[in-house]
Amino acid sequence: MTRVLVVGASGYLGGEVARLASVAGPDVTGTSSADLDITDRSAVLSLVRELRPDVLVNCAYRADSWAICADGAAHVALAAADVGARLVHVSTDALHAGRPTPYLDDDEPTPVHRYGAAKAAAETAVAAIDPAAAIVRTSLIIGDDRSKQIQLALDLSTGRRSGALFSDEFRCPVAVADLAAAVLELAASGYSGTINVAGPEALSRADLGRLVAAAHGLDPSAVPVSTIAESGLGARPADVRLDSARAAALLRTPLRPASDCI
């Protein structure tokens, strides 16, 4: 029987990966920060040696924590290599700086903020420790109201939260169900290295917010909008479109546009 360990299963993506893996029948274990501190290398090694998974999926992250995003990823990769588990590491488009043309799967990271740098460091560590690992670069994760992106748009639209969505930051939102299925497909494949797995439709954050508002019966014009410069938040990636043609050709899982998933 295939044994699957999902690190970060209490998160939105990790929970969906664990759920889909369980439906498929394998023995699935999911961890949260409450029961596994991935910044503790000994704890990670101990758990993985105890469970001896065939597949290890790392969905754990916290945007403000280098220790979790970078050091933790290295600890998970070391543990996977130690027991010979197939590793899929989930990364992000936020390690790119933004440019007018889409990013390809093998483009080098060009981070402009600490979170992007942490995720770039994680990729470097994972690839060095376990060259056979699949490293999935993805974008904004959408779906139901558990999605941070969906909840942000709803909170801003209804005035429960202050702030605005950027009209000049473009991403390729992906449905959580599509991404989780793609991750498990990659786990069962022999693919190694980086691969973009994101939706085929590039949207500004503002347009995504309007789409969410309309889908929930709210007035799209109620979504507060600004530019990155007007926000005063400092440097952040702007036009970060991922070209997911390789994943679309390799995987059976369809990667649907955001307009079909909200």
Secondary structure, DSSP 8 states (H G I E B T S, - for coil): --EEEEETTTSHHHHHHHHHHHHH-SEEEEE-TTT--TT-HHHHHHHHHHH--SEEEE----TT-HIIIIIHHHHHHHHHHHHT-EEEEEEEGGGS---SS-B-TT------SHHHHHHHHHHHHHHHH-TT-EEEEE--EESSTTSHHHHHHHHHHHTSS---EESS-EE--EEHHHHHHHHHHHHTS---EEEE---S--EEHHHHHHHHHHHTT--GGGS-EE-HHHHT------B--B--HHHHHH-SS----GGGT-
